[in-house]
């Protein structure tokens, strides 16, 4: 048989498959309507297992492939039913209200902005990038930034959430689950670290090095190679570290900070480019008290946990796959006080303007053990 003839036969089979798939999805719709009318959950794990067992028994050596095929069919069927039978959820109601209020509003260039740290820090640079004409108010802690936004003292807040070398800023994710705030914009900054100290100070004169714990982790290789006896201290942020070095009585205190930050506090560079990676970027997020969705928003951030059982995370991932959603980030984090159970940080390339995405978010809220919508926004 010639290849062309084989392909003709294959095309004929594909035509049959499409017709059968469409017939199947019509029956899936009817099943979904019946379940909605009688209050039956979309997922019926027992029936799915029975079908899979029958399919595998009939498939012989192909059972591995038919098992995958039917797992995919089940996921598509559930996704279709959830889309058709979308029920109200707190998240969907919250987002719908935000869309109704903010349709067409552009992201502002000014406003009162809460910034963690002091002048010269990376957070301040992120604020300037996001708000060229912003009025900055400085706060000592990440929690104080959240509180300033929640109280209305500041319209926006800017916080680091992730670094390409040292990972997510767990404290910020924890605060998102305890406080009411939403991401409305983000920006990615290249971070170049330098060892800075009072002019005339050499490496041999330094006894103490200060910096933020994230910066210390990002420069761990340099720190490990330092002469013995140098004390490393963590402090609130890199600008605070630079200020401590500038205010020290002698040149024995140095800081790890940016070049601009060192200059701001009158410090000189002792070593430059000391970060572990030349691809060292930090993502900063802009938060607001309401889930504002500005034009161009194409990134959704979520925090959720699912049942501690086989296939639970697959179910979540399958919902994204069924809608063709690109996954930008997936990170697991242990849940404190629960043995070997995890929460997951997701970033999706999607928009709440898509009704299917809205339906999916509502279903995740209903089916996951915990679910937090962090926002739909554009990364500048």
N, C-alpha and C positions, 0 to 999 in steps of 0.2 A: 504494500500500500504506500503510495506517495505521500510526502509530508502535506501537500496541499489538500489531499483527500482527508487526511487525519484531521486537519484544521477545520475543514468543512463540517465533519462530524462533531468536532468539539464545539463549534459555533452553534450547531443545532441543539446540543445538550445545554449550552449556556442560555439559549432562548427559552428552553423548558424551565431551567432553574429560575430565571427571572419571573416567569409567569407563576411558578409555584411559590416563590418568595412573596410575591405580591398577594397571592391568595392566602398565604400563611399570615401575613401582617394584617389582612382584613379580619381574619379570625381572632388574631391577637387583640385587635381593637374591640371586637365584641366581648371578648373575655374581660378586657379592662373595664368596659362599661358595666358589665354584670358585677364585677368586684366592687366598683365604686358605688353602685346602687345598694349592695348588700353589706358594705363596710368591710370587705375582705382585703387584706394587704396585697399589694402587687406581687411581692416576692413569695413564691411557694417552693421552698427548697426541697421538700420531700418529693413533689412531683418532678422537679428537674432531675433529681437523683434517679428516680425510676426510669425516666426517659433516657438518660445517659447510659444506664445499665443495659437497657434494651438495645440501644444503638450500638454500643460496644460489642454486645453479643452477636449482632448481625454483621459486624464489619470485618471479622477475621483479622488479617495482618494490617488492615488499615484502621484499626480501632483507635490508635493514637490520633490520627488525623480527623476522624469523624467526631471524636470527643472534643477536639478544639473547635471544629465547625459548629457543633451544637452549643458549646459554651458561648461562642460569639452570637449565635442566633438568640439565645436566652437573654444575653445582655442587650441586644438591639430591641428585643421585644419589650423588656422592662423599661428601657429608655423611651420607647414609643408610647407605652401606656402612661408613664409618668408625665410625658409631654402633653398628651391628650387630656389627662385627668388631673392637671395641676390644681392642687388645693392651696388655700391661703396659708401663708406662713408669716412669722414675725419678720423674717428677713425680706421676703418679697414685698410686704406692706411698707417696710421701712424704705426700701429702695424706690418703690413706686412713689412714695411721698416726696423723696428727694428729687426724682426726675420731674415731678410736677412743679416743684418750686424753682428748679435751677435750669430749666430748659434754655439752652443758648447762652448762658452766662459764661464769660471767658474767665480764665484763671487770672487773678489780680496781680499787679506788679508791686503793690504796696499793702500795708496793713501792719498791725501790731503783732509781732512774732516772738514767741517764747523760744529761747535758745539755751540749751544746757552748756554750762561752762563760762568762760570769760572771753574777752576780746582776743582775737588771734588764733582761736581754736579751729579745728576742722569744721565743727558745726556752724561756726560763724561764717566760714567761707561758703558752706552749703546754703545758709540763709541768704547770703548776698547773691548767690547764683539763682535761687528761686524767687527772691524778692529784691530786685535791684533798688527799689526805693522803700524798702521795709524799715519799720521802726523796731529795733531789737530790744528785748528785755531778757537779761541773763538770769538763769536759775542754777542752783547748785546740783540738783539731781534730775534724773529722767522723770521721776514721779512728779516733781514740782512742775515740770513742763506740761504733763498731762493735766494736772490740777489747774494750772493757769488757763488752759484751753477750756476745760469743763466749766470753770467758774465764769467765763466770759471776760476775764482780765485780758486775755490775748485771743485774737481771732484764730491764729494758727500757731503751731509748734513744729520745730524741726528736730529730728532725732536720728542717730545712726541706727540702722537695722541689720546690716550685713556687710561683711568684708570678704573679699575674694580669697584672702589667705587664712583668716582665723574664723570664718563662718558667721553664723547669726549672732546678734546681740540678744541673748536669751532674756535679759532683764526687760527689754523693750517689749518682746513678745508676751512676757508674763503680765506686763502692765496693760496691754491691749485686752487681755481677758478679764482684768479686774476693773478697768476704767472704761467709760464710754467715750471712745474717740475713733476716728476713721481716717484712713490714708486718702488724701486727695491729690497728691502729686509725689513724685520721687525724682531724685537726681543722683547720678553716679559721678564721684570725684576720684581722680587719680591721687593717691597719697604717697608722697615721697618723704621719708623720715631722715632727719639728720641728728647727729649728736651735737648739741650746742652748749656753750658755757661762756663765762666771762672772757672778754678779749685777752689774749695772751696765755690762756689755759691750754696745756697739752694733755694728752691722754694719761700720761704718767702722774699728773697732778690730781686727777679725779678720784674721789673716794665714794661718792654717792651718785647714782643715776636715777632720775625720777621720770615717770611718764604714766599715761593711762594704761590700764592692764591690757587693752586691745593692742595698743602700740607696742607694748613690751612683747606680746606674743608675735606680732608681725616682724619684730626684729630679734627673734630668739637666737638665730644663728650668730649674729654679731655679739649678742650678750654672752653666749656660751664661750666665745673666743676671747673675752676680756681677761686681763690679768687677775689673778686670785686676790680676794680681799675687797673688791669693789661691791658696795651694797646697792641693790636694786630695789627701789620703792615704787609702789603703785599709788597713784593719786587720781583726782577726779577727772582730769583731762590733760591734754598736751599743753594747752596754754597755761594752766595752773602750774604745771611742771616747769615751764619756761620762767614764769614769774618767781617761783621758788629759787631757781638758779640765779636769777638776776638779783634777788634780795639776799642771797647768802653773803656771809661776811668775807669769804675768800673764794677762790676758784675751784674748790674741791667738790662743789655740787654742779652736776650737769643735767641736762634734760634731753629727752628724745621728743622732737617736735618738727614741724615743717620749717622750711627756710624763712618764709615770711613771718612766722610766729617768732622765730629766733631774733629776726631783725626788729620786730615790734618791741621786744624787751631788751634790746641793746646787746644781744649775745652774738658770739662768733661761732662759725662752724668748725667743729673739731674733726668730725667724719661725716661725709655726705653719702646719701643713697644706701643706708644701712638696713633697709627692709629686706626680708627674705626673698621676695619676688619683685621683679621689675613690673609685673602685672598686678600691682597692688591697688585695688579699687575699693572704695567704701560707698555703699548705697545709703543715702539719707532719705527719710520720708517726711513729708509735710502732713501734719494731722489737723483735723478740725473736729468740732463737737458733733457735727452732723455729717452723714455720708454724701457729701457733695460730689456730683459726677460732672466734670467739666468736659467740653468738647474734645474729642480725640482720645478719651479714656479707653485703653485697650488692655489693661492688666488688672487682674483680680487677685487679691490676696486672701487666703483663708487659713484658719487654724482649726483642726478637728481631730477627734479621736474616734476610733471604731471598735467594734467588739473584738476581744482577744480570742479570735478563732480563725482557722484556715479560710482563706478567700475573702476576708472582710475588707482588706485594703484593695484587693483585686476588684471588688464590687465598686469601690469609689473610683478607681482608675478607669474601669470599664465605662462609667458614665461620661468621663471626659472623652474617651476614645470614640464612643458612639456619636458624639456631637462634633468630632474632628477638632477638638480643642488641643492646642499645643501646650505642653507642660513646661513652664520656665524654671520652676524650682520645686523640689521635693526634699524635705529634710525631716528626719525623725528626731524626737527628743523624749527621754524617759519622763514618765509622769511620777512626780514625787509622791512617795507613800504607796505606790502600787508596783508589785514585783513584775518586771519584764513587760510592762505595758507602756505604750508610747502615744504621744500626740504627734501630729504631722503638720508641717508648715508647707503650704502650697502657694505657688504663684502660677496663674493661668493666663494665657493669651486669649482674652475673651472680653465681651462687653455685656453689661446688664440691659442694653438696648435690644438685645436678642431675646425674644420670648422663650426660646428653648433653653437658654442659659438661665433665665429667671426661674423656669420650672425646675431645672436641675438643682439650683441653689436651695429652693424650697424643699425638694426631696432629700437633699443631704441634711438639711436641718432636722427633718422628721426622722431620718433613719440612723444618723450618727449618734454616738453616745454624747459627744459634745461638739458644738459647731459655732465658730465665730467668724463672721464676715468682717474683714478688715477694710475693704474699700475697693472701688473700681476707679482707676486713675491712669494718668499718662506718665511715663518716665522721661524727664527732660534730658 
